[in-house]
Amino acid sequence: YLLRIRIKLTKAQNNYCYSSKIRFNMFDDLADIVRFHRKKSGLTQADLAKLAGIGKAAVYDLEHRTKSTRIDTIQKVLRVLNITVKLDSPIMHSYQELKDEASKGIRSKD
């Protein structure tokens, strides 16, 4: 389960910006990434849970590598922390070309 992600965190009150491109094992490093961003944002687990509209236990589980964490829960947490996930693979360019062609086809019918 390797994904390439682009992380961007902006904290307006002190103009803090962190951006990098890293490769991670989804369940091992995701927990560390979420914890790092939560702490840099000055949030407690309870604060993050409230902002994401989830229970505090869900944040705890995510930060402690519980593999049963639901994808919608992960998405809510990542959205609050301003973390974006970019899926990448050796053939992703082919998918993007197909998607672009389909998009052109829809526009030409209008």
N, C-alpha and C positions, 0 to 999 in steps of 0.2 A: 504494500500500500504506500507507494511513494508518490507524492504530489509535489509540484513546484508551486510555491505561493509567493505573492508579492504582498508585503506588509507595509501599511502606512498608518501611522498614528499621529494625529495632530492634537495638541493640547493648546487651545487658544490662550488660556490665561498666562502662559509663559513662553508661547511660540515654540514649544518643543515639537520637533518632528523627527520621527524615526522611519527610515525606509530601507528595505533590503530585499534581496531575492535569495531565498534559501531552499534547500531540499530537506525534507524531514520525513521520518517514519510517523505516519499519521497519529497513532495513539500515544507514542512515547513523547514526541516533541510538541504536539498540540497542547498538551497540558502545561508544559513549560512556557509556551508562547502566550497562552491565555493568562497564566499567572503573572508573567512579566508585564504584559500590557495592563492588566488590572492594577497592579501595584504602581506602575509608572503613572497611571491615571489617578492615583490616590483613592481608589475605590476598595471597599471591603467586599468580601464575598456577598454579604447581604445587600450592599449597595448595587452591585452588578446584577444580582438576581432581580432586584426590584426594577431596575432600568430595563432589563431584558424581559420582564414579565414571566419569570420562572421562579421556582423555589430555590432557596439557598442550598439545599441538598444537591440540586442539579449542578450548581457551580462547583461545589465540593467534589462531586463525582467526576466532573470534567477535568478538574485540576489534579485529581488523583488517578487518572488514567482508567476510569471505569469504561470498559469497551461497550457497555450497553447504553451509553448516552445516545439519545435520539438525535437524528440529523437536524430536525427542526429546532431543537434546543441549542445545538452547536451553532446553527445559523443565527439565532437570536443573540447569543453571546458575542459572536464575531461582529455582528452588525453594531452592537453597542460599543465595542472596542475599536470600531473602524478598521477591522481587519478584512481584507478581501482575499478570496481564494481563486487562483487561476489554475484551471486544469490544463495539463500539458502532457503530451505524449509524442513519440517520434512521428506519428502520422496525423497530428492535430491540424497541420496545415491543410491536409486533404479535406478534413471535415469543414474547416473554415471556408475553403474554396466552394464546397458543395453548398454551404449555408449562404454564401454570397451570391452564388448562381440562383438559388431559390428565391432570394430576396429580390434580385433583378427581375426575375420572371413575374413576381407579384406586382412590382412597380410598373412593368411594361403593360400589364393588363388594365391598369387604371386609366 
